[in-house]
Amino acid sequence: MKSRRKIDVFARAHVIAQDGPPIAVVPSAHLKKFRQHKHEFDELVIVTSGQAMHIRNNEARRVTKGDVFFVPENQPHSYESANKFNIINVIYDHTLLDVGFNDLRSLPGYHAIFLLEPEYFGHLDSGRLHLNPSELEWALTLIRKIETELSARNPGYLLATMSSLFQLLVYLSRTYTNTHTSGAQQVYRMGTVLSFLEENFAEKMSVPALAKIAHLSPRQFHRVFCQVTGVTPHQYQLQLQLKYARKLLRNSDLNIGTISEKCGFDDGCYFSKVFRKNVGASPRAYRSLDSHNA
């Protein structure tokens, strides 16, 4: 019997300061290889020099200077055949993004980098973001701002650090728009679909209409969508509707019927039924519970 390959685990507490924001910048150099490992945090990787083979899910892909990719929390990966390979890891807790979550998700490039491209890993080698020298330098400038704020800890550094992180994420998301390889365009079109759903979740949707945005046949679109999101287009839209409903229930005095309409439900009773089934409480009980926990 073959023994399982050991996977090193990088704990959050060993990387992210406990008395500061859940953000860290960790430069790293690899001479030949870095064995399989995973982390208790999300990791945005920017290759600053050299090249290596990046291994994930038993798939290998060459990464070189200027490449940018995202490694989700608890995703095993490794590097092999490294040659003067230097990277910067921007580490953060994904819950931090809840502050600007909706606005980030309006960017197709955000979906492309942080959700879709990791799922396409090994299938669309040219689907990742690659920065030219001037773009790389600007990204590194933003990262240095994060490092400076975390190190100096001047008054207001928490807000300044998060501001620089969001600026970096927005910059990379916008830059992905200008990536013109066929693989990147396919990923970007799917990102456009997800952004469209984020902005129009209260509207009636059809798979053929969404497939048209992605430039795919309805059947192919449905298969790819389920593959990269883990749910059907209808289920994805429903998640967005219920997320907005929870937000309105927590932060507004609107009645249940109005919230139902704003979330795209024609029937208030059906809305309450769906909400209870997915959230575990009726809208009214959810609002009451949240107010008591405030």
N, C-alpha and C positions, 0 to 999 in steps of 0.2 A: 504494500500500500504506500502510495506517495504521500509524504508529509506536506501539509499545507504551507505555502510560502508565508513567512512572517511579514506582517504589515506593521511598520512603525506608526505610532499615533502621536501627533503633535497636539498637546492639550492647549486649550484656550488660555489657561492661567499661566502657562509658560511663555506666552508670546504677547498677550495683551495686558497692559497694566490694569490692576484692579481698581485703582483710584482715579482713572481717567476715562475718556471716551473709548468705546470698543473698536479702536482703530490702531493699526501698527504698520510701520514700513520696515521690511526686512530684506536688505540686499543679500544676495547669495551667489557664490561662485562654485562651479562644479568642474573638476578636472577631467574625470572620466565618466562616472555614473553616480546616481543618487538612487539608492534602492527604494523599493515600493513603500509608500507611506500615505497617510491621509491626515486631515486636520479637523479639529472641532470648530472650524470657522470657514468662511468663504475667502477665496484667495484670487485676486486679480494679478496676473503675471505679465510683466513687460520684459522682453528680452533686450538687453542693452548691448550685448556683444556676443560673437561666436555663434555656435550652433550645437544642436543635440537632437537626439530622437526622444520624443515625448511619448511615453507608453501609458495608455489608459484603456481599460476594458479589452485587454489583449490586442489592441490596435496600436500601431506605431505611426508617428507623423513627425517629419522633420520640422524643427522650429529654428528660426534664425533671428538675427538682430532686427528689431522693429516689429516683431510679431507680438500680438497682445491676445491673451486668452484667459478664460475664466475657469477656475476649478472649484466646483461646489463643495460645501461642507460634507465630510465623510466620503469623498470620492477617492478611492485608491489610485495612485499614479506614480510614475517614476521617470527618471531620465537616464539615457544610455548614450554611448558613443559621443560624449561631450567633447567639444574642442573650443577652448578658451570661452566657455559658456558662462555668461554672467546674466543674472536676472534680478529684478526688483519685485518683491511680493508686497502688494498692498492688501493688508489683511483687515477684515472688518466683520462685524456681526450683522447679518442681513436684516435683523429687526430694526437696525438703525435707519434703514431706508424707508420705514413706514412714514416718516415725517414728510418726505417728498415723493412717496410711492406713486401716487396717481400721475404726477407730472412726468416722472421718469418713464413710466409705462406708456406715455403718449408718444414716445420716440421709438420708431421701428428699429433703429440701430441698437437700442437698449435690449430689446427682445432678442435681436440677432446675436449679440455678444454674450448675454448672460443667461439665456434660456435655450435658444435654438442651436447655436453653433456647438455647444458642448454635446448636444444630442446627435448632431451630424458628425461628430468626431470619427475620423477614419473613413468616412464616406465622401465628404467634400473637402479635399485637402486645401482647396483654394478659398474656402468659405470663411476663414478666420480674418481678423483685422490685421493689416500690416501697415505700419506707419513709415512714411518717408523720413529722411533725416530731420527736416524742420518740424514735422509733426511729433516725432519722437522727442525732440528737444523741448517742445512746449509741454508735452505730457510729463517729462522729467522735472520741468520747472514747477508744475503744479504739485508733484510729489514732494519736491524739496520744501514747498510751503507747508505741507502737512508735517513733514519731519521737523521743521523749525518750530511750528506751533506746539507740537508734542514735547519737544525738548525744552523750550523756553518757559512754557506754561505761564505766560503773561496773562493778566486779567482779560477775560473774554476768549481764552484759547479754545474752550470747548466749542463755541459757536464757530470760531475761525477754522478750526480743524474740520468740522463737519461741512462748512461752506466750501473748503478746498476739495474735500472728497467729492461732494456733489458736482462741483465744477469739473473735476476730472472725469466723472462718469458721464456727464452731459457732453463734454468735449469728445470723448471716445465714441459715444453713441452717434453724435452728429458726423464724426469723421467716417464712420462705417458707411454712411450714405454714399461716399465717394469711392468706395471699393467696387471696382467694375469687373472683377473676374466673374465667370459664369456661376461658380459655386456661391460666391458672396451674394450675387443677385438673387439666387434662389432662396437663400437664407433670409435676405432682406425682404423679399416679397412676403414670406410667411410672417416676418416681423411686422410688416404693414398690416396684415390681417389682424394680428393680435392688438395692435394699436387702434385699429378701426373698432374692434370689439370693445376696447377700453373706453373709447369716446362715445360709442353708440349702443351700449348694452341694453338700453331701455327700448330700442327699436326692434321690430320684427326682423329676423334674420333667416336666410336660407343658405343651405350648403352650396348650391350653384352660384349664388351671388358672391359668397366668400371665396369660392374656388376661382372665380373670374379675377378677383383682386390678386390672387396668388399665381395666376397664369397657369393653372393646373385644371385637369378634368375633375369633376365632382368626386369621382371615385378615388382618384389619386390624392386629391386634397384631403378627403376624409381620412385616408390611411395615414398620410404624413402628419396631419394635425394630431391624431390620436397618439402617434408614435412620439412626437416631441412634447406634448403637453400631458399625456397620460389620461386624457378624458376626451369625449366627443365635443364638437363645436357647441352643441346645445348645452352640455354640462358646463363648459367653460363660461358661456354667457350667463348661465344660472348662478355660478359662483360669483361673478361680478355683480349681478343684481342683488344677491343676498349680502354681499359685502357692503354695498352702498346702503342697503336697507338697515343693516346694523349700525352704520355710521349715523344715519338720520335718526334712528331710534335713540342713540346715545346723545346726540348733539343738537337736537331740534325739538320743538314742541308740536311739530306737525302731527295731525291725527293719522291713524293707521291707514285709512282709505287714501289719503293724499300721498303717503309714503308708498303705498302699493302702486299708485299711478306713476309716480316719479321713477319707480324701479322697473316699469314696463309691464305691470300686471293689470289686465282689464278687470279682473274679478278679485275683490278684496278677500273673499272667503278662500279662494284658491291660493292667493298669496299667503294667507295665514297657515293654510294646510302645508304648503311647500316649505315655509319658514320653519314650522314646528318639526317637520320631518328631517330637515337638514341641520337645524341649529339645536334642536332638543327642547325648545320652549316656544310658546306662542309669542308673537311680536309684543303684545302687551306685557306678558310675564318677563320677557327679555329686557324691556325698558325699565320695568319696576326693579328687577334684580340688579341692573347696572346702576340705577340711581342709589340703591342701598349700599352698593360696593364703592361708590364714589367717595 
